[in-house]
Amino acid sequence: MNSIVIGSGFGGIAAALRLKAKGHKVKLIEKHPDLGGRARVFRRNGFIFDGGPTVITAPYLIDELFTLFKKNSKDYIELAPLKIWYQFIFEDKHKFNYSGDEVDMKNQIEKLNKDDVKGYEELVNFTKKIFDKGFTELADVSFDKPFVMMQQLPALLKLKSYKSVYSLVSSYVKNEKLRRMLSMHPLLVGGNPFTTTSIYGLILYLEKKWGIHYSMGGTGKIIKGFEKLMNEVGIEIIKDNEVTKIISNNNKITGVQLNNHTNIEVDNVICNADPPAVYEKLLNGNENSSFLFKWKKNRMEYSMGLFVYYFGTKKIYDNVEHHTIKFGNKYKEHLDDIFDKKKLNKDISYYLHRPSATDKSMAPEGNDCFYVLVPVPNNQSGIDWNVEGEKIKNLVVDKMEKDLMPNLKDNIIEDFYLTPDYFEKDLNTKFGSGFSIQPKFTQSAYFRFHNKSEIYDGLYFVGAGTHPGAGVPGVLSSAKVLDKIL
Ligand SMILES: Cc1cc2nc3c(=O)[nH]c(=O)nc-3n(C[C@H](O)[C@H](O)[C@H](O)COP(=O)(O)OP(=O)(O)OC[C@H]3O[C@@H](n4cnc5c(N)ncnc54)[C@H](O)[C@@H]3O)c2cc1C
């Protein structure tokens, strides 16, 4: 069986490895000269900037891919568990160290609101139930048939999947700071906590189950480890080549065309590229699709965009934790602006990554390495990032200087930023969204883009836009679905 994987994100790499382990002849084609997609690495004057994922959860999903070939992941990568998972900071300067240390968690919760300790315990117990169903049982199940979804509906309703994550959390805890901290997880996979189905509350429990890890040398080291493994097991990696067309005959996939006009014949095409973009650009607007599929595709709502500013400093900011989440004043209104009104807002929240807190190799000696991520509207907004990019950069630098990094402006010695334009043009993602389509109930499981194409024989999808969804554990699980259906 000849299979081609288009795209080398975590999902594409996992798919290539799983198919190889099944005995397929596998080619992995990547548009860029380096692998990783959102997990690409940018190197600048001794600073190593991981482009995207930094929080590594459910590490067993990574180990499994090495085990498929009887290899030990420890010979390729080193994962270190973190003690403090996130430090949350509020406008009133209140800090909360969120971790797996339940005693410390409850002490801090008690200081915010004594009565919420019990509510927190009950919430964790409830998210375990969601996790057992939504992750353990369903994350690697193929939802390409409606009856699979129908079978699950009663259980999903019992788990209150009709509620949003924020509303679920609010039914257990009263304090607004706690509500924000315990409901922020959908943002990690591109959803608005006020509209994302409570099923994504499972992330809260998933973190507790296996902890939060950091890949020494950066997340890029995991990609390098996978690249080494792929070379060892005989997967052909074709970099710096873009697939411009997927060729079909009577709705059966027969091959792909590259930007250098080479055609490659193949039995299966596995797309790690964004499904709506694939259907629209690589399959000629999928003119063969049914009315129902066109309706489904056209009604999809997309995740937010991301503004990511990478910077290195000549000063070491030891007071900054590995992962910091700073909430602005307004929360719901801010998220409404980003997701619905699609407009920029000065009262931003941000996520600050400081890998050098754990790993000095990420910056030259005596320097510090960071990225700060600001959720912004995706490109449905029509925002001109050539104008607004610089303004957001200045805004977030001002905020960080005020919140926790004195004299930041004077200490930055290396910097650049990415906007939704990068996600749209360089990573081929519709509307430049950070995480493909949103994780709403009406866009989850059967309602998401199917792992086995609804339209074409021989066409499959892995990655953020398909089941189960975005995030490294999600896209690695999507390759497990493929493993089962192919
Ligand atoms: C800034 C940021 C921070 C994040 N932080 C975390 C985190 O801490 N933890 C976590 O779990 N998740 C995180 N995520 C989410 C996670 O990174 C993604 O959901 C996941 O990596 C997406 O993987 P994917 O398999 O969908 O492929 P992608 O990473 O989207 O890669 C798709 C690949 O396909 C290639 N491609 C597209 N079209 C073509 C074509 N026509 N021909 C050839 N190649 C093509 C692209 O170049 C790209 O390399 C983050 C995401 C971002 C952007």
The ligand as an SDF file (V2000), in Angstrom:
LIG
                    3D

 53 58  0  0  0  0  0  0  0  0999 V2000
    1.4310   29.3960   19.3390 C   0  0  0  0  0  0  0  0  0  0  0  0
    0.8160   28.0480   19.6390 C   0  0  0  0  0  0  0  0  0  0  0  0
    0.9610   27.4920   20.8970 C   0  0  0  0  0  0  0  0  0  0  0  0
    0.4200   26.2380   21.1830 C   0  0  0  0  0  0  0  0  0  0  0  0
    0.6360   25.6820   22.4070 N   0  0  0  0  0  0  0  0  0  0  0  0
    0.2590   24.3930   22.6350 C   0  0  0  0  0  0  0  0  0  0  0  0
    0.6790   23.7280   23.8080 C   0  0  0  0  0  0  0  0  0  0  0  0
    1.3660   24.3090   24.6480 O   0  0  0  0  0  0  0  0  0  0  0  0
    0.3120   22.4260   23.9750 N   0  0  0  0  0  0  0  0  0  0  0  0
   -0.4390   21.7550   23.0420 C   0  0  0  0  0  0  0  0  0  0  0  0
   -0.7400   20.5700   23.2360 O   0  0  0  0  0  0  0  0  0  0  0  0
   -0.8430   22.3750   21.9070 N   0  0  0  0  0  0  0  0  0  0  0  0
   -0.4900   23.6600   21.6780 C   0  0  0  0  0  0  0  0  0  0  0  0
   -0.8360   24.2800   20.5140 N   0  0  0  0  0  0  0  0  0  0  0  0
   -1.6780   23.5420   19.5490 C   0  0  0  0  0  0  0  0  0  0  0  0
   -0.8510   22.5340   18.7690 C   0  0  0  0  0  0  0  0  0  0  0  0
    0.4010   23.0710   18.4840 O   0  0  0  0  0  0  0  0  0  0  0  0
   -1.5210   22.2030   17.4610 C   0  0  0  0  0  0  0  0  0  0  0  0
   -2.8910   21.8770   17.6400 O   0  0  0  0  0  0  0  0  0  0  0  0
   -0.8330   21.0280   16.7660 C   0  0  0  0  0  0  0  0  0  0  0  0
    0.5680   21.1280   16.8430 O   0  0  0  0  0  0  0  0  0  0  0  0
   -1.2860   21.0300   15.3320 C   0  0  0  0  0  0  0  0  0  0  0  0
   -0.7350   19.9110   14.6970 O   0  0  0  0  0  0  0  0  0  0  0  0
   -1.2990   19.3960   13.3350 P   0  0  0  0  0  0  0  0  0  0  0  0
   -0.9810   17.9420   13.2650 O   0  0  0  0  0  0  0  0  0  0  0  0
   -2.7170   19.7830   13.1660 O   0  0  0  0  0  0  0  0  0  0  0  0
   -0.4270   20.0870   12.1970 O   0  0  0  0  0  0  0  0  0  0  0  0
    0.1570   21.5460   11.9680 P   0  0  0  0  0  0  0  0  0  0  0  0
    1.1300   21.8610   13.0270 O   0  0  0  0  0  0  0  0  0  0  0  0
   -0.9090   22.5040   11.7020 O   0  0  0  0  0  0  0  0  0  0  0  0
    1.0010   21.2760   10.6450 O   0  0  0  0  0  0  0  0  0  0  0  0
    0.4210   21.1550    9.3810 C   0  0  0  0  0  0  0  0  0  0  0  0
    1.5790   21.0750    8.3870 C   0  0  0  0  0  0  0  0  0  0  0  0
    1.0590   20.8940    7.0740 O   0  0  0  0  0  0  0  0  0  0  0  0
    1.8940   21.6190    6.1670 C   0  0  0  0  0  0  0  0  0  0  0  0
    1.1340   21.8370    4.9400 N   0  0  0  0  0  0  0  0  0  0  0  0
   -0.0580   22.4810    4.8150 C   0  0  0  0  0  0  0  0  0  0  0  0
   -0.4790   22.4600    3.5250 N   0  0  0  0  0  0  0  0  0  0  0  0
    0.4760   21.7790    2.8350 C   0  0  0  0  0  0  0  0  0  0  0  0
    0.6140   21.4280    1.4600 C   0  0  0  0  0  0  0  0  0  0  0  0
   -0.3150   21.7560    0.5480 N   0  0  0  0  0  0  0  0  0  0  0  0
    1.7170   20.7310    1.0780 N   0  0  0  0  0  0  0  0  0  0  0  0
    2.6600   20.3720    2.0050 C   0  0  0  0  0  0  0  0  0  0  0  0
    2.5870   20.6930    3.3140 N   0  0  0  0  0  0  0  0  0  0  0  0
    1.4970   21.3820    3.7160 C   0  0  0  0  0  0  0  0  0  0  0  0
    2.1990   22.8910    6.9250 C   0  0  0  0  0  0  0  0  0  0  0  0
    3.3220   23.5540    6.4020 O   0  0  0  0  0  0  0  0  0  0  0  0
    2.4420   22.3350    8.3340 C   0  0  0  0  0  0  0  0  0  0  0  0
    3.7850   21.9800    8.5040 O   0  0  0  0  0  0  0  0  0  0  0  0
   -0.3100   25.5350   20.1930 C   0  0  0  0  0  0  0  0  0  0  0  0
   -0.4740   26.1020   18.9280 C   0  0  0  0  0  0  0  0  0  0  0  0
    0.0870   27.3390   18.6480 C   0  0  0  0  0  0  0  0  0  0  0  0
   -0.0700   27.8920   17.2660 C   0  0  0  0  0  0  0  0  0  0  0  0
  1  2  1  0
  2  3  1  0
  2 52  2  0
  3  4  2  0
  4  5  1  0
  4 50  1  0
  5  6  2  0
  6  7  1  0
  6 13  1  0
  7  8  2  0
  7  9  1  0
  9 10  1  0
 10 11  2  0
 10 12  1  0
 12 13  2  0
 13 14  1  0
 14 15  1  0
 14 50  1  0
 15 16  1  0
 16 17  1  0
 16 18  1  0
 18 19  1  0
 18 20  1  0
 20 21  1  0
 20 22  1  0
 22 23  1  0
 23 24  1  0
 24 25  2  0
 24 26  1  0
 24 27  1  0
 27 28  1  0
 28 29  2  0
 28 30  1  0
 28 31  1  0
 31 32  1  0
 32 33  1  0
 33 34  1  0
 33 48  1  0
 34 35  1  0
 35 36  1  0
 35 46  1  0
 36 37  1  0
 36 45  1  0
 37 38  2  0
 38 39  1  0
 39 40  1  0
 39 45  2  0
 40 41  1  0
 40 42  2  0
 42 43  1  0
 43 44  2  0
 44 45  1  0
 46 47  1  0
 46 48  1  0
 48 49  1  0
 50 51  2  0
 51 52  1  0
 52 53  1  0
M  END
$$$$
